[in-house]
Amino acid sequence: MVEKAGTIEICEVAPRDGLQSELRLWSVEERIQLIDKLSATGVARIEAVSFVNPKRVPQMADAEAVMAGITRNRNVTYAGLALNARGADRAIEAGVDELRYVVVASETFNQKNQGTTIEKTMAAYDEIASRVREAGLKLSGTIGASFGCPFEGDVEADRVVNLAHRLVDGGATEIGLADTIGAAVPTQVSNLINCVRNAVGNKI
């Protein structure tokens, strides 16, 4: 759904991105309580879980149990992050409303963050995109380090635009441009958004 011009929709990511950075492992029950409390605040979307290998990200273990335990608010979209076919299948089976996929615009950062190249990351996206669409779920893509990389420095806008094109071609209906390291200034944000919008159209 495309929001009306001039509106802002908040997606709360604390249960996923927030807890993923915590040293203490939150129990399934604690995570359910957090999501339920957030659901009652009026926020429209919550990135609730991540379907990644629990050996690599133990904070996100038991995503299925979390999704099964939350009290669904019909006014809230519950999203899950998946980075490969196995994760996508788990997300679909767990009943998320939206599947989120991430690729990093910097080759070095992508390899450090996801353990593989940008090209292989996008090949995995191509593999899962059709099954997500067939399941009737919203598919959204996030491009990490869109405004700068701690390893490579500046990131060319053309690289971000090309990745956005590929995400949209695969069926993504929303593209997020992540300022992963907090490097952007307002003019960069508006300029890059305009570049991507001009490339993929106003409906994204």
C-alpha positions, 0 to 999 in steps of 0.5 A: 500500500502506498501512503498518502503524500505527507504521511509517515508510517513508523515501523518499530524494529526493537523486537528484531534489530534492537534485541539482536544487539543485546548481550542478554538473551531475552526469553520467548515469553519476554519477546512476546510481551514486548511485541504485545505491548508495542502492538497496543501503542498504535504503531502500524508495523512491527518487525517482530522476528528474524528467521536466521540461523540461531547459531549465528544470531542466538538472540533471534532463536525460536522465531516460530514460538514468538509468532505463535505466542503473540496476540495479533492486533488486526491493525498491525502488520507483523514482519519477519526478516529472512535472508535465504530460502530456508528462512523464507519458508519458516517465515511463511509457515510462521504466518508473518504478514511481511517478509523483509530482505536485506542486501548491503550496498558495500561489498565489504560490509555485505560480506562481513554482515551476511557472510557472502557477496552481494551477487550471491545475496541477490541470487538468494533473493531471486530464489525466495521472491517468487515463493513469498509472492505466491504466499500472498505476503508483502515483500520489502527490501532494505539496502544497508549502508546506502549512505556510507560504509565504515570499510569502503567510505562513500557509496555510489548512488548508482549502486544503490539504484541498481540494487533497488531495481533488482529488488523491485524486479523480484517483486518488492513493493517497498524499498528501505534505504538504510543509513546503517552507520549514521553517515547521511546528512539531509541533502543526501537522504533527499537526493538518494530517495529522489534517484531511487524514486526516479528509477523505480517509480512512485508506486514503490 
